[in-house]
């Protein structure tokens, strides 16, 4: 997705919440363009008075400044425009002039006509942007999805302006209480709501969505992860993060996954949140395989292990057995999983066989290596349909 931000009158790309929003979207691998459109200096403009026309800020100059951006857009590329204040009505001019089909537009404190005499500078500088007639039917086709954000105490744009704007475009309107002009004047240097609206338009991988969730919860600060790149990065999570990762993963799986399980695992609860959510995902996706790696044949007599396998099969998990001795030297980490073919989860153990950390990695080269290891495991794996019968058969054949 490509995002283009449009600042308002007398504004800049460095103003308000633009820098923080840009950083967040780029961390998710999105391209973000935040141009500087020609503006006048507020103090100089005010000193010259309403009899002197705007030197820089006018529709023609802004359209010229946008032309290089228009030329950079690729055919059928998904594009989202985010506008603030005057930037919103300018988006309508841009879409109309260049016949641009957007994926989405987000309008923050929009207006289409004069704001009144309270601040003459705005209407004087914005005059060329106001237009009496718009082809709203065309605009609604070119902007099929849009949102309007407005506040009840905006000192510049009365609520009615934004409401009229939203109705004209059939935009979803969102009321933000006591947020002023939704700019730095009210210390709105971060705007999570706009980010979440942008986020709904993204086709993120499962791994990107999970890291985004961690970042939203400020967990990545604790884990010291590079916030500027949530794609080519691996994350080390302490054991207590096991259930959080599993809950998110299984609730958001699209296609399924492959994972291993060591038969010597210490006592655990086969019906805890992690395994329960896994079975729900298995029934929904019909694509989850768990390979039980047999470290000792006697492990297969453990009641808790058999209970786990039976619950898995009943829950829709495809259960396999694999002799650990045949595969242990061919695996980076014996306990691993690949989810939606979008990220790998490694369980790293201490020498005492206690879980030390969970390592998550979404890099293409790591996924490719894990897929090769999955194929290696499949070479020696056998299917389990009836737990008691098939495990007894395996025990007899290997003792």
Secondary structure, 3 states (H helix, E strand, C coil): CEEEEECCCCCCCCCCCHHHHHHHHHHCCCEEEECCCCCCCHHHHHHHCCCCCCCCCCHHHHHHHHHHHHHHCCCCCCEEEEEECHHHHHHHHHHHHHCCCECEEEEECCCCCCCCCCCHHHHHHHHHHCCCCCCHHHHHHHECCEEEEEECCCCCCCHHHHHHHHHHHCCEEEEECCCCCCCHHHCCCCCHHHHHHHHCCCCCCHHHHHHHHHHHCCHHHHHCCCCCCCCCCEEEEEHHHHHHHHHHHHHHCCCCEEEEEECCCCCCCCCCHHHHHHHHHHHHHCCEEEEEEECCHHHHHCHHHHHHHHHHHHCCCEEEEEEHHHHHHHCCCCCEEEECCCEEEEEEECCCCCEEEEEEECCHHHHHHHHHHHHHHHCCCEECCCHHHHHHHHHHHCC
